[in-house]
């Protein structure tokens, strides 16, 4: 936490904005709000995969558990780190007057994921434990509380554009070169990776909805997290099938080449 505070102090010294900021243009305005957050395992409220062996626990699969140190009594094994990081948002500058109104919509952003619905289900993931190390319930509640018209998030490296409630959620990850080689279809959104994504302009407001593989999938299909005994064909070879375990169909049909 001391390192984080030192980093925020350096940002203030260098004139880097880390709090709510009104952005004005010739045709309109918006309020950009960065939000601090951290992940916690209880963010994942969907059932775990069954009938398959070898799926690691998140603390064995995610380097955050070995590379990040927190002062006592904070612990990554419970919600305390996520709660502490979220509470730091209350200590920042005040919101500009009128933020959240139609004339001054809020665009918030975070590294971590604010809602579990913004992830593919466990049976479709190389690491089915991923949902236990990607998001924060406290972040999601804050996004709703401040009334974000749009929230931009990251961490999971899936292209995403979905409307949940009154908030539009977008992820447009630059990712790693290896990801663009091995699973470009799940990364693509807008003109990425050729051009940056434009989400809002003062002249036209918010950009139109963008196609993205997984968010489009969940526009057409309800989540069925109760299906816990199956893994996708591209996931199953990584684990040992036990009695009762099955391999489900490709979620979007067999791939053409390497388009996951």
PELIN-V800082 format. One record per residue. BURIAL is b if it has 16 or more other C-alpha atoms within 10 Angstrom, else e. Layout:
# PELIN-V800082
BURIAL + BURIAL
This chain:
# PELIN-V800082
e + e + e + e + e + e + e + e + e + e + e + e + e + e + e + e + e + b + b + b + b + b + e + e + e + e + e + e + b + b + b + b + b + b + b + b + b + b + b + b + b + b + b + b + e + b + e + b + b + b + e + b + e + e + b + e + e + b + b + e + e + b + e + e + e + e + e + e + e + e + e + e + e + e + e + b + e + e + b + e + b + b + b + b + b + b + b + e + b + e + e + e + e + e + b + e + e + e + b + b + e + e + e + b + b + b + b + b + b + b + b + b + b + b + b + b + e + b + b + b + b + b + b + b + b + b + b + b + b + b + b + b + b + b + b + b + b + b + b + b + e + b + b + e + e + e + b + b + b + b + b + b + b + b + e + b + b + b + b + b + b + b + e + e + e + e + b + b + b + b + b + b + b + b + b + e + e + e + e + b + e + e + e + b + b + b + b + b + b + b + e + e + b + e + e + e + b + e + b + e + b + e + e + e + e + e + e + e + e + b + e + b + b + b + b + e + e + e + e + e + e + e + e + e + e + e + b + b + b + b + b + b + b + b + b + b + e + e + e + e + b + e + e + e + b + b + b + b + e + e + e + e + e + e + e + e + e + e + e + b
